[in-house]
Amino acid sequence: MAVDNDLPEVVPTIYDVALLAGVSHMTVSRVINGAGHVRERTRNNVIDAMRTLNYVPNAAAQELARRQSKKV
């Protein structure tokens, strides 16, 4: 049986990072945005989870969440 290399790559989400780090998705969001108080140990756990999953914040989703676009 041949392997289908045309399958889309599964992109990790903020929820995947939260699950791996053992925190809520809001805590992950706070770490990403540098907003609110997050304990240093928790912040490090989230950053480690992001690295493990190769998580990259989605710029388009961030713009939608802010209800503005940098495009003219």
PQR file with spaces between the fields and no chain letter, atoms N, CA, C, O and H, PARSE charges and radii, in Angstrom:
ATOM       1  N    MET     1       0.848   -1.180    0.000 -0.4000 1.5000
ATOM       2  CA   MET     1       0.000    0.000    0.000 -0.0000 2.0000
ATOM       3  C    MET     1       0.889    1.238    0.000  0.5500 1.7000
ATOM       4  O    MET     1       1.798    1.350    0.823 -0.5500 1.4000
ATOM       5  N    ALA     2       0.639    2.145   -0.896 -0.4000 1.5000
ATOM       6  CA   ALA     2       1.443    3.355   -1.027 -0.0000 2.0000
ATOM       7  C    ALA     2       1.035    4.388    0.020  0.5500 1.7000
ATOM       8  O    ALA     2      -0.128    4.470    0.417 -0.5500 1.4000
ATOM       9  H    ALA     2      -0.099    2.054   -1.564  0.4000 1.0000
ATOM      10  N    VAL     3       2.013    5.170    0.455 -0.4000 1.5000
ATOM      11  CA   VAL     3       1.756    6.242    1.410 -0.0000 2.0000
ATOM      12  C    VAL     3       1.375    7.488    0.632  0.5500 1.7000
ATOM      13  O    VAL     3       2.062    7.870   -0.316 -0.5500 1.4000
ATOM      14  H    VAL     3       2.957    5.104    0.133  0.4000 1.0000
ATOM      15  N    ASP     4       0.271    8.126    1.033 -0.4000 1.5000
ATOM      16  CA   ASP     4      -0.194    9.338    0.364 -0.0000 2.0000
ATOM      17  C    ASP     4       0.458   10.542    1.013  0.5500 1.7000
ATOM      18  O    ASP     4       0.078   10.936    2.115 -0.5500 1.4000
ATOM      19  H    ASP     4      -0.287    7.816    1.803  0.4000 1.0000
ATOM      20  N    ASN     5       1.437   11.131    0.341 -0.4000 1.5000
ATOM      21  CA   ASN     5       2.143   12.287    0.868 -0.0000 2.0000
ATOM      22  C    ASN     5       1.417   13.595    0.583  0.5500 1.7000
ATOM      23  O    ASN     5       1.915   14.667    0.928 -0.5500 1.4000
ATOM      24  H    ASN     5       1.746   10.811   -0.555  0.4000 1.0000
ATOM      25  N    ASP     6       0.244   13.520   -0.043 -0.4000 1.5000
ATOM      26  CA   ASP     6      -0.520   14.720   -0.356 -0.0000 2.0000
ATOM      27  C    ASP     6      -1.486   15.113    0.762  0.5500 1.7000
ATOM      28  O    ASP     6      -2.226   16.088    0.634 -0.5500 1.4000
ATOM      29  H    ASP     6      -0.161   12.650   -0.323  0.4000 1.0000
ATOM      30  N    LEU     7      -1.476   14.350    1.859 -0.4000 1.5000
ATOM      31  CA   LEU     7      -2.352   14.680    2.974 -0.0000 2.0000
ATOM      32  C    LEU     7      -1.879   15.973    3.628  0.5500 1.7000
ATOM      33  O    LEU     7      -0.676   16.208    3.741 -0.5500 1.4000
ATOM      34  H    LEU     7      -0.874   13.558    1.964  0.4000 1.0000
ATOM      35  N    PRO     8      -2.814   16.808    4.055 -0.5600 1.5000
ATOM      36  CA   PRO     8      -2.413   18.060    4.694  0.2800 2.0000
ATOM      37  C    PRO     8      -1.725   17.782    6.030  0.5500 1.7000
ATOM      38  O    PRO     8      -2.086   16.853    6.752 -0.5500 1.4000
ATOM      39  N    GLU     9      -0.740   18.598    6.334 -0.4000 1.5000
ATOM      40  CA   GLU     9      -0.028   18.462    7.597 -0.0000 2.0000
ATOM      41  C    GLU     9      -0.941   18.947    8.716  0.5500 1.7000
ATOM      42  O    GLU     9      -1.613   19.969    8.578 -0.5500 1.4000
ATOM      43  H    GLU     9      -0.447   19.353    5.747  0.4000 1.0000
ATOM      44  N    VAL    10      -0.962   18.216    9.815 -0.4000 1.5000
ATOM      45  CA   VAL    10      -1.779   18.607   10.950 -0.0000 2.0000
ATOM      46  C    VAL    10      -1.054   19.736   11.679  0.5500 1.7000
ATOM      47  O    VAL    10       0.080   19.571   12.127 -0.5500 1.4000
ATOM      48  H    VAL    10      -0.417   17.386    9.927  0.4000 1.0000
ATOM      49  N    VAL    11      -1.716   20.872   11.790 -0.4000 1.5000
ATOM      50  CA   VAL    11      -1.134   22.048   12.416 -0.0000 2.0000
ATOM      51  C    VAL    11      -1.615   22.114   13.864  0.5500 1.7000
ATOM      52  O    VAL    11      -2.820   22.094   14.116 -0.5500 1.4000
ATOM      53  H    VAL    11      -2.638   21.006   11.425  0.4000 1.0000
ATOM      54  N    PRO    12      -0.680   22.192   14.822 -0.5600 1.5000
ATOM      55  CA   PRO    12      -1.101   22.248   16.218  0.2800 2.0000
ATOM      56  C    PRO    12      -1.832   23.554   16.527  0.5500 1.7000
ATOM      57  O    PRO    12      -1.529   24.605   15.962 -0.5500 1.4000
ATOM      58  N    THR    13      -2.790   23.463   17.427 -0.4000 1.5000
ATOM      59  CA   THR    13      -3.578   24.627   17.817 -0.0000 2.0000
ATOM      60  C    THR    13      -3.207   25.049   19.234  0.5500 1.7000
ATOM      61  O    THR    13      -2.459   24.362   19.928 -0.5500 1.4000
ATOM      62  H    THR    13      -3.036   22.610   17.887  0.4000 1.0000
ATOM      63  N    ILE    14      -3.739   26.180   19.641 -0.4000 1.5000
ATOM      64  CA   ILE    14      -3.534   26.679   20.996 -0.0000 2.0000
ATOM      65  C    ILE    14      -4.078   25.666   22.015  0.5500 1.7000
ATOM      66  O    ILE    14      -3.569   25.571   23.131 -0.5500 1.4000
ATOM      67  H    ILE    14      -4.347   26.739   19.077  0.4000 1.0000
ATOM      68  N    TYR    15      -5.104   24.920   21.629 -0.4000 1.5000
ATOM      69  CA   TYR    15      -5.684   23.915   22.513 -0.0000 2.0000
ATOM      70  C    TYR    15      -4.734   22.731   22.691  0.5500 1.7000
ATOM      71  O    TYR    15      -4.665   22.151   23.774 -0.5500 1.4000
ATOM      72  H    TYR    15      -5.518   24.997   20.722  0.4000 1.0000
ATOM      73  N    ASP    16      -4.005   22.372   21.641 -0.4000 1.5000
ATOM      74  CA   ASP    16      -3.008   21.306   21.730 -0.0000 2.0000
ATOM      75  C    ASP    16      -1.880   21.712   22.677  0.5500 1.7000
ATOM      76  O    ASP    16      -1.418   20.912   23.491 -0.5500 1.4000
ATOM      77  H    ASP    16      -4.060   22.843   20.761  0.4000 1.0000
ATOM      78  N    VAL    17      -1.451   22.952   22.559 -0.4000 1.5000
ATOM      79  CA   VAL    17      -0.395   23.470   23.437 -0.0000 2.0000
ATOM      80  C    VAL    17      -0.878   23.444   24.884  0.5500 1.7000
ATOM      81  O    VAL    17      -0.148   23.021   25.781 -0.5500 1.4000
ATOM      82  H    VAL    17      -1.827   23.602   21.898  0.4000 1.0000
ATOM      83  N    ALA    18      -2.107   23.898   25.108 -0.4000 1.5000
ATOM      84  CA   ALA    18      -2.673   23.928   26.451 -0.0000 2.0000
ATOM      85  C    ALA    18      -2.739   22.530   27.055  0.5500 1.7000
ATOM      86  O    ALA    18      -2.395   22.335   28.221 -0.5500 1.4000
ATOM      87  H    ALA    18      -2.700   24.242   24.380  0.4000 1.0000
ATOM      88  N    LEU    19      -3.177   21.566   26.269 -0.4000 1.5000
ATOM      89  CA   LEU    19      -3.285   20.192   26.742 -0.0000 2.0000
ATOM      90  C    LEU    19      -1.914   19.647   27.144  0.5500 1.7000
ATOM      91  O    LEU    19      -1.771   19.049   28.211 -0.5500 1.4000
ATOM      92  H    LEU    19      -3.456   21.724   25.322  0.4000 1.0000
ATOM      93  N    LEU    20      -0.918   19.850   26.299 -0.4000 1.5000
ATOM      94  CA   LEU    20       0.423   19.354   26.584 -0.0000 2.0000
ATOM      95  C    LEU    20       1.036   20.048   27.802  0.5500 1.7000
ATOM      96  O    LEU    20       1.732   19.413   28.594 -0.5500 1.4000
ATOM      97  H    LEU    20      -1.034   20.336   25.432  0.4000 1.0000
ATOM      98  N    ALA    21       0.780   21.347   27.952 -0.4000 1.5000
ATOM      99  CA   ALA    21       1.347   22.110   29.066 -0.0000 2.0000
ATOM     100  C    ALA    21       0.541   21.945   30.352  0.5500 1.7000
ATOM     101  O    ALA    21       1.012   22.301   31.432 -0.5500 1.4000
ATOM     102  H    ALA    21       0.214   21.863   27.309  0.4000 1.0000
ATOM     103  N    GLY    22      -0.671   21.406   30.240 -0.4000 1.5000
ATOM     104  CA   GLY    22      -1.505   21.214   31.426 -0.0000 2.0000
ATOM     105  C    GLY    22      -2.114   22.501   31.942  0.5500 1.7000
ATOM     106  O    GLY    22      -2.281   22.684   33.148 -0.5500 1.4000
ATOM     107  H    GLY    22      -1.054   21.116   29.363  0.4000 1.0000
ATOM     108  N    VAL    23      -2.448   23.403   31.009 -0.4000 1.5000
ATOM     109  CA   VAL    23      -3.037   24.696   31.364 -0.0000 2.0000
ATOM     110  C    VAL    23      -4.241   24.949   30.469  0.5500 1.7000
ATOM     111  O    VAL    23      -4.546   24.150   29.584 -0.5500 1.4000
ATOM     112  H    VAL    23      -2.312   23.255   30.030  0.4000 1.0000
ATOM     113  N    SER    24      -4.923   26.067   30.706 -0.4000 1.5000
ATOM     114  CA   SER    24      -6.054   26.430   29.859 -0.0000 2.0000
ATOM     115  C    SER    24      -5.563   27.122   28.586  0.5500 1.7000
ATOM     116  O    SER    24      -4.427   27.592   28.520 -0.5500 1.4000
ATOM     117  H    SER    24      -4.675   26.715   31.426  0.4000 1.0000
ATOM     118  N    HIS    25      -6.435   27.176   27.581 -0.4000 1.5000
ATOM     119  CA   HIS    25      -6.059   27.867   26.344 -0.0000 2.0000
ATOM     120  C    HIS    25      -5.867   29.364   26.607  0.5500 1.7000
ATOM     121  O    HIS    25      -5.103   30.026   25.904 -0.5500 1.4000
ATOM     122  H    HIS    25      -7.358   26.794   27.635  0.4000 1.0000
ATOM     123  N    MET    26      -6.558   29.895   27.614 -0.4000 1.5000
ATOM     124  CA   MET    26      -6.398   31.309   27.951 -0.0000 2.0000
ATOM     125  C    MET    26      -5.002   31.585   28.514  0.5500 1.7000
ATOM     126  O    MET    26      -4.433   32.648   28.265 -0.5500 1.4000
ATOM     127  H    MET    26      -7.178   29.358   28.185  0.4000 1.0000
ATOM     128  N    THR    27      -4.453   30.637   29.268 -0.4000 1.5000
ATOM     129  CA   THR    27      -3.093   30.800   29.786 -0.0000 2.0000
ATOM     130  C    THR    27      -2.098   30.802   28.639  0.5500 1.7000
ATOM     131  O    THR    27      -1.148   31.585   28.637 -0.5500 1.4000
ATOM     132  H    THR    27      -4.915   29.774   29.471  0.4000 1.0000
ATOM     133  N    VAL    28      -2.314   29.931   27.667 -0.4000 1.5000
ATOM     134  CA   VAL    28      -1.446   29.915   26.478 -0.0000 2.0000
ATOM     135  C    VAL    28      -1.543   31.257   25.767  0.5500 1.7000
ATOM     136  O    VAL    28      -0.526   31.813   25.351 -0.5500 1.4000
ATOM     137  H    VAL    28      -3.086   29.295   27.669  0.4000 1.0000
ATOM     138  N    SER    29      -2.744   31.778   25.626 -0.4000 1.5000
ATOM     139  CA   SER    29      -2.945   33.066   24.984 -0.0000 2.0000
ATOM     140  C    SER    29      -2.209   34.172   25.738  0.5500 1.7000
ATOM     141  O    SER    29      -1.582   35.034   25.122 -0.5500 1.4000
ATOM     142  H    SER    29      -3.570   31.327   25.964  0.4000 1.0000
ATOM     143  N    ARG    30      -2.284   34.149   27.057 -0.4000 1.5000
ATOM     144  CA   ARG    30      -1.576   35.161   27.851 -0.0000 2.0000
ATOM     145  C    ARG    30      -0.068   35.092   27.633  0.5500 1.7000
ATOM     146  O    ARG    30       0.599   36.123   27.553 -0.5500 1.4000
ATOM     147  H    ARG    30      -2.793   33.449   27.557  0.4000 1.0000
ATOM     148  N    VAL    31       0.462   33.886   27.539 -0.4000 1.5000
ATOM     149  CA   VAL    31       1.904   33.726   27.294 -0.0000 2.0000
ATOM     150  C    VAL    31       2.261   34.261   25.914  0.5500 1.7000
ATOM     151  O    VAL    31       3.239   34.995   25.767 -0.5500 1.4000
ATOM     152  H    VAL    31      -0.080   33.048   27.604  0.4000 1.0000
ATOM     153  N    ILE    32       1.481   33.902   24.906 -0.4000 1.5000
ATOM     154  CA   ILE    32       1.750   34.340   23.537 -0.0000 2.0000
ATOM     155  C    ILE    32       1.710   35.855   23.426  0.5500 1.7000
ATOM     156  O    ILE    32       2.560   36.462   22.774 -0.5500 1.4000
ATOM     157  H    ILE    32       0.687   33.306   25.025  0.4000 1.0000
ATOM     158  N    ASN    33       0.712   36.465   24.071 -0.4000 1.5000
ATOM     159  CA   ASN    33       0.512   37.908   23.947 -0.0000 2.0000
ATOM     160  C    ASN    33       1.220   38.725   25.021  0.5500 1.7000
ATOM     161  O    ASN    33       1.203   39.955   24.977 -0.5500 1.4000
ATOM     162  H    ASN    33       0.022   35.972   24.601  0.4000 1.0000
ATOM     163  N    GLY    34       1.841   38.053   25.982 -0.4000 1.5000
ATOM     164  CA   GLY    34       2.532   38.765   27.050 -0.0000 2.0000
ATOM     165  C    GLY    34       1.582   39.578   27.910  0.5500 1.7000
ATOM     166  O    GLY    34       1.962   40.606   28.470 -0.5500 1.4000
ATOM     167  H    GLY    34       1.855   37.054   26.018  0.4000 1.0000
ATOM     168  N    ALA    35       0.348   39.114   28.012 -0.4000 1.5000
ATOM     169  CA   ALA    35      -0.670   39.849   28.762 -0.0000 2.0000
ATOM     170  C    ALA    35      -1.021   39.098   30.039  0.5500 1.7000
ATOM     171  O    ALA    35      -1.023   37.867   30.062 -0.5500 1.4000
ATOM     172  H    ALA    35       0.039   38.279   27.557  0.4000 1.0000
ATOM     173  N    GLY    36      -1.314   39.831   31.086 -0.4000 1.5000
ATOM     174  CA   GLY    36      -1.735   39.214   32.335 -0.0000 2.0000
ATOM     175  C    GLY    36      -0.586   38.551   33.065  0.5500 1.7000
ATOM     176  O    GLY    36       0.523   38.434   32.542 -0.5500 1.4000
ATOM     177  H    GLY    36      -1.312   40.831   31.067  0.4000 1.0000
ATOM     178  N    HIS    37      -0.868   38.123   34.275 -0.4000 1.5000
ATOM     179  CA   HIS    37       0.153   37.480   35.101 -0.0000 2.0000
ATOM     180  C    HIS    37       0.154   35.975   34.872  0.5500 1.7000
ATOM     181  O    HIS    37      -0.880   35.316   34.985 -0.5500 1.4000
ATOM     182  H    HIS    37      -1.769   38.218   34.699  0.4000 1.0000
ATOM     183  N    VAL    38       1.316   35.448   34.551 -0.4000 1.5000
ATOM     184  CA   VAL    38       1.502   34.007   34.427 -0.0000 2.0000
ATOM     185  C    VAL    38       2.783   33.673   35.164  0.5500 1.7000
ATOM     186  O    VAL    38       3.822   34.285   34.919 -0.5500 1.4000
ATOM     187  H    VAL    38       2.155   35.983   34.459  0.4000 1.0000
ATOM     188  N    ARG    39       2.715   32.700   36.072 -0.4000 1.5000
ATOM     189  CA   ARG    39       3.907   32.299   36.818 -0.0000 2.0000
ATOM     190  C    ARG    39       5.009   31.876   35.855  0.5500 1.7000
ATOM     191  O    ARG    39       4.746   31.327   34.785 -0.5500 1.4000
ATOM     192  H    ARG    39       1.871   32.202   36.272  0.4000 1.0000
ATOM     193  N    GLU    40       6.243   32.141   36.257 -0.4000 1.5000
ATOM     194  CA   GLU    40       7.390   31.832   35.392 -0.0000 2.0000
ATOM     195  C    GLU    40       7.448   30.349   35.044  0.5500 1.7000
ATOM     196  O    GLU    40       7.728   29.996   33.899 -0.5500 1.4000
ATOM     197  H    GLU    40       6.457   32.587   37.126  0.4000 1.0000
ATOM     198  N    ARG    41       7.188   29.481   36.010 -0.4000 1.5000
ATOM     199  CA   ARG    41       7.226   28.037   35.747 -0.0000 2.0000
ATOM     200  C    ARG    41       6.156   27.652   34.719  0.5500 1.7000
ATOM     201  O    ARG    41       6.409   26.850   33.820 -0.5500 1.4000
ATOM     202  H    ARG    41       6.961   29.768   36.941  0.4000 1.0000
ATOM     203  N    THR    42       4.962   28.230   34.861 -0.4000 1.5000
ATOM     204  CA   THR    42       3.874   27.954   33.921 -0.0000 2.0000
ATOM     205  C    THR    42       4.232   28.481   32.540  0.5500 1.7000
ATOM     206  O    THR    42       4.029   27.797   31.538 -0.5500 1.4000
ATOM     207  H    THR    42       4.756   28.882   35.591  0.4000 1.0000
ATOM     208  N    ARG    43       4.764   29.698   32.487 -0.4000 1.5000
ATOM     209  CA   ARG    43       5.185   30.291   31.213 -0.0000 2.0000
ATOM     210  C    ARG    43       6.201   29.380   30.520  0.5500 1.7000
ATOM     211  O    ARG    43       6.099   29.134   29.318 -0.5500 1.4000
ATOM     212  H    ARG    43       4.929   30.254   33.302  0.4000 1.0000
ATOM     213  N    ASN    44       7.171   28.883   31.273 -0.4000 1.5000
ATOM     214  CA   ASN    44       8.194   27.994   30.709 -0.0000 2.0000
ATOM     215  C    ASN    44       7.585   26.691   30.208  0.5500 1.7000
ATOM     216  O    ASN    44       8.000   26.172   29.171 -0.5500 1.4000
ATOM     217  H    ASN    44       7.253   29.082   32.249  0.4000 1.0000
ATOM     218  N    ASN    45       6.592   26.152   30.943 -0.4000 1.5000
ATOM     219  CA   ASN    45       5.917   24.929   30.501 -0.0000 2.0000
ATOM     220  C    ASN    45       5.187   25.160   29.178  0.5500 1.7000
ATOM     221  O    ASN    45       5.204   24.304   28.294 -0.5500 1.4000
ATOM     222  H    ASN    45       6.255   26.574   31.784  0.4000 1.0000
ATOM     223  N    VAL    46       4.552   26.312   29.052 -0.4000 1.5000
ATOM     224  CA   VAL    46       3.828   26.638   27.817 -0.0000 2.0000
ATOM     225  C    VAL    46       4.819   26.797   26.661  0.5500 1.7000
ATOM     226  O    VAL    46       4.591   26.273   25.571 -0.5500 1.4000
ATOM     227  H    VAL    46       4.538   27.008   29.770  0.4000 1.0000
ATOM     228  N    ILE    47       5.902   27.509   26.897 -0.4000 1.5000
ATOM     229  CA   ILE    47       6.913   27.706   25.850 -0.0000 2.0000
ATOM     230  C    ILE    47       7.522   26.374   25.428  0.5500 1.7000
ATOM     231  O    ILE    47       7.745   26.144   24.240 -0.5500 1.4000
ATOM     232  H    ILE    47       6.086   27.935   27.783  0.4000 1.0000
ATOM     233  N    ASP    48       7.793   25.491   26.395 -0.4000 1.5000
ATOM     234  CA   ASP    48       8.318   24.156   26.067 -0.0000 2.0000
ATOM     235  C    ASP    48       7.321   23.372   25.222  0.5500 1.7000
ATOM     236  O    ASP    48       7.710   22.698   24.268 -0.5500 1.4000
ATOM     237  H    ASP    48       7.612   25.678   27.360  0.4000 1.0000
ATOM     238  N    ALA    49       6.026   23.456   25.570 -0.4000 1.5000
ATOM     239  CA   ALA    49       4.985   22.755   24.803 -0.0000 2.0000
ATOM     240  C    ALA    49       4.905   23.310   23.387  0.5500 1.7000
ATOM     241  O    ALA    49       4.747   22.553   22.429 -0.5500 1.4000
ATOM     242  H    ALA    49       5.709   24.003   26.345  0.4000 1.0000
ATOM     243  N    MET    50       5.014   24.639   23.250 -0.4000 1.5000
ATOM     244  CA   MET    50       4.988   25.255   21.922 -0.0000 2.0000
ATOM     245  C    MET    50       6.145   24.754   21.074  0.5500 1.7000
ATOM     246  O    MET    50       5.972   24.455   19.892 -0.5500 1.4000
ATOM     247  H    MET    50       5.142   25.254   24.028  0.4000 1.0000
ATOM     248  N    ARG    51       7.316   24.663   21.672 -0.4000 1.5000
ATOM     249  CA   ARG    51       8.495   24.165   20.938 -0.0000 2.0000
ATOM     250  C    ARG    51       8.330   22.706   20.559  0.5500 1.7000
ATOM     251  O    ARG    51       8.639   22.312   19.435 -0.5500 1.4000
ATOM     252  H    ARG    51       7.457   24.906   22.632  0.4000 1.0000
ATOM     253  N    THR    52       7.841   21.902   21.498 -0.4000 1.5000
ATOM     254  CA   THR    52       7.662   20.468   21.248 -0.0000 2.0000
ATOM     255  C    THR    52       6.722   20.229   20.073  0.5500 1.7000
ATOM     256  O    THR    52       6.958   19.351   19.243 -0.5500 1.4000
ATOM     257  H    THR    52       7.590   22.222   22.411  0.4000 1.0000
ATOM     258  N    LEU    53       5.651   21.022   20.011 -0.4000 1.5000
ATOM     259  CA   LEU    53       4.646   20.857   18.953 -0.0000 2.0000
ATOM     260  C    LEU    53       4.963   21.661   17.695  0.5500 1.7000
ATOM     261  O    LEU    53       4.237   21.576   16.704 -0.5500 1.4000
ATOM     262  H    LEU    53       5.459   21.735   20.685  0.4000 1.0000
ATOM     263  N    ASN    54       6.048   22.445   17.731 -0.4000 1.5000
ATOM     264  CA   ASN    54       6.370   23.359   16.625 -0.0000 2.0000
ATOM     265  C    ASN    54       5.203   24.302   16.360  0.5500 1.7000
ATOM     266  O    ASN    54       4.857   24.571   15.210 -0.5500 1.4000
ATOM     267  H    ASN    54       6.638   22.514   18.535  0.4000 1.0000
ATOM     268  N    TYR    55       4.602   24.799   17.439 -0.4000 1.5000
ATOM     269  CA   TYR    55       3.452   25.696   17.330 -0.0000 2.0000
ATOM     270  C    TYR    55       3.897   27.087   16.903  0.5500 1.7000
ATOM     271  O    TYR    55       4.847   27.645   17.451 -0.5500 1.4000
ATOM     272  H    TYR    55       4.883   24.580   18.373  0.4000 1.0000
ATOM     273  N    VAL    56       3.204   27.630   15.928 -0.4000 1.5000
ATOM     274  CA   VAL    56       3.426   29.004   15.478 -0.0000 2.0000
ATOM     275  C    VAL    56       2.075   29.701   15.484  0.5500 1.7000
ATOM     276  O    VAL    56       1.139   29.226   14.840 -0.5500 1.4000
ATOM     277  H    VAL    56       2.432   27.176   15.483  0.4000 1.0000
ATOM     278  N    PRO    57       1.950   30.824   16.201 -0.5600 1.5000
ATOM     279  CA   PRO    57       0.677   31.535   16.209  0.2800 2.0000
ATOM     280  C    PRO    57       0.242   31.899   14.795  0.5500 1.7000
ATOM     281  O    PRO    57       1.065   32.275   13.960 -0.5500 1.4000
ATOM     282  N    ASN    58      -1.048   31.784   14.535 -0.4000 1.5000
ATOM     283  CA   ASN    58      -1.613   32.080   13.231 -0.0000 2.0000
ATOM     284  C    ASN    58      -1.894   33.578   13.136  0.5500 1.7000
ATOM     285  O    ASN    58      -2.801   34.084   13.797 -0.5500 1.4000
ATOM     286  H    ASN    58      -1.716   31.478   15.212  0.4000 1.0000
ATOM     287  N    ALA    59      -1.126   34.280   12.322 -0.4000 1.5000
ATOM     288  CA   ALA    59      -1.255   35.732   12.198 -0.0000 2.0000
ATOM     289  C    ALA    59      -2.643   36.140   11.717  0.5500 1.7000
ATOM     290  O    ALA    59      -3.188   37.137   12.191 -0.5500 1.4000
ATOM     291  H    ALA    59      -0.389   33.869   11.785  0.4000 1.0000
ATOM     292  N    ALA    60      -3.219   35.393   10.792 -0.4000 1.5000
ATOM     293  CA   ALA    60      -4.547   35.727   10.281 -0.0000 2.0000
ATOM     294  C    ALA    60      -5.591   35.601   11.383  0.5500 1.7000
ATOM     295  O    ALA    60      -6.492   36.433   11.491 -0.5500 1.4000
ATOM     296  H    ALA    60      -2.776   34.583   10.407  0.4000 1.0000
ATOM     297  N    ALA    61      -5.470   34.566   12.194 -0.4000 1.5000
ATOM     298  CA   ALA    61      -6.411   34.387   13.299 -0.0000 2.0000
ATOM     299  C    ALA    61      -6.256   35.494   14.331  0.5500 1.7000
ATOM     300  O    ALA    61      -7.244   35.966   14.893 -0.5500 1.4000
ATOM     301  H    ALA    61      -4.738   33.890   12.107  0.4000 1.0000
ATOM     302  N    GLN    62      -5.025   35.905   14.579 -0.4000 1.5000
ATOM     303  CA   GLN    62      -4.797   36.997   15.523 -0.0000 2.0000
ATOM     304  C    GLN    62      -5.419   38.295   15.016  0.5500 1.7000
ATOM     305  O    GLN    62      -6.017   39.043   15.790 -0.5500 1.4000
ATOM     306  H    GLN    62      -4.222   35.522   14.122  0.4000 1.0000
ATOM     307  N    GLU    63      -5.280   38.558   13.731 -0.4000 1.5000
ATOM     308  CA   GLU    63      -5.877   39.766   13.156 -0.0000 2.0000
ATOM     309  C    GLU    63      -7.399   39.723   13.253  0.5500 1.7000
ATOM     310  O    GLU    63      -8.038   40.732   13.555 -0.5500 1.4000
ATOM     311  H    GLU    63      -4.795   37.950   13.103  0.4000 1.0000
ATOM     312  N    LEU    64      -7.972   38.551   12.996 -0.4000 1.5000
ATOM     313  CA   LEU    64      -9.430   38.422   13.108 -0.0000 2.0000
ATOM     314  C    LEU    64      -9.878   38.643   14.554  0.5500 1.7000
ATOM     315  O    LEU    64     -10.902   39.277   14.807 -0.5500 1.4000
ATOM     316  H    LEU    64      -7.453   37.732   12.751  0.4000 1.0000
ATOM     317  N    ALA    65      -9.102   38.113   15.493 -0.4000 1.5000
ATOM     318  CA   ALA    65      -9.457   38.276   16.898 -0.0000 2.0000
ATOM     319  C    ALA    65      -9.389   39.732   17.319  0.5500 1.7000
ATOM     320  O    ALA    65     -10.158   40.176   18.171 -0.5500 1.4000
ATOM     321  H    ALA    65      -8.270   37.598   15.287  0.4000 1.0000
ATOM     322  N    ARG    66      -8.471   40.472   16.723 -0.4000 1.5000
ATOM     323  CA   ARG    66      -8.339   41.897   17.029 -0.0000 2.0000
ATOM     324  C    ARG    66      -9.332   42.737   16.217  0.5500 1.7000
ATOM     325  O    ARG    66      -9.469   43.940   16.437 -0.5500 1.4000
ATOM     326  H    ARG    66      -7.846   40.112   16.031  0.4000 1.0000
ATOM     327  N    ARG    67     -10.022   42.080   15.273 -0.4000 1.5000
ATOM     328  CA   ARG    67     -10.984   42.736   14.397 -0.0000 2.0000
ATOM     329  C    ARG    67     -10.358   43.815   13.545  0.5500 1.7000
ATOM     330  O    ARG    67     -10.992   44.823   13.234 -0.5500 1.4000
ATOM     331  H    ARG    67      -9.911   41.102   15.095  0.4000 1.0000
ATOM     332  N    GLN    68      -9.102   43.598   13.168 -0.4000 1.5000
ATOM     333  CA   GLN    68      -8.456   44.550   12.260 -0.0000 2.0000
ATOM     334  C    GLN    68      -7.404   43.816   11.439  0.5500 1.7000
ATOM     335  O    GLN    68      -6.905   42.760   11.829 -0.5500 1.4000
ATOM     336  H    GLN    68      -8.587   42.779   13.421  0.4000 1.0000
ATOM     337  N    SER    69      -7.093   44.385   10.332 -0.4000 1.5000
ATOM     338  CA   SER    69      -6.105   43.793    9.442 -0.0000 2.0000
ATOM     339  C    SER    69      -5.017   44.810    9.150  0.5500 1.7000
ATOM     340  O    SER    69      -5.267   46.015    9.100 -0.5500 1.4000
ATOM     341  H    SER    69      -7.498   45.243   10.015  0.4000 1.0000
ATOM     342  N    LYS    70      -3.821   44.313    8.959 -0.4000 1.5000
ATOM     343  CA   LYS    70      -2.709   45.205    8.621 -0.0000 2.0000
ATOM     344  C    LYS    70      -2.674   45.479    7.125  0.5500 1.7000
ATOM     345  O    LYS    70      -1.897   46.310    6.656 -0.5500 1.4000
ATOM     346  H    LYS    70      -3.618   43.335    9.000  0.4000 1.0000
ATOM     347  N    LYS    71      -3.526   44.773    6.376 -0.4000 1.5000
ATOM     348  CA   LYS    71      -3.581   44.995    4.928 -0.0000 2.0000
ATOM     349  C    LYS    71      -4.499   46.155    4.615  0.5500 1.7000
ATOM     350  O    LYS    71      -5.471   46.407    5.326 -0.5500 1.4000
ATOM     351  H    LYS    71      -4.158   44.098    6.757  0.4000 1.0000
ATOM     352  N    VAL    72      -4.179   46.857    3.543 -0.4000 1.5000
ATOM     353  CA   VAL    72      -4.983   48.015    3.133 -0.0000 2.0000
ATOM     354  C    VAL    72      -6.018   47.578    2.135  0.5500 1.7000
ATOM     355  O    VAL    72      -6.802   48.399    1.660 -0.5500 1.4000
ATOM     356  H    VAL    72      -3.389   46.652    2.965  0.4000 1.0000
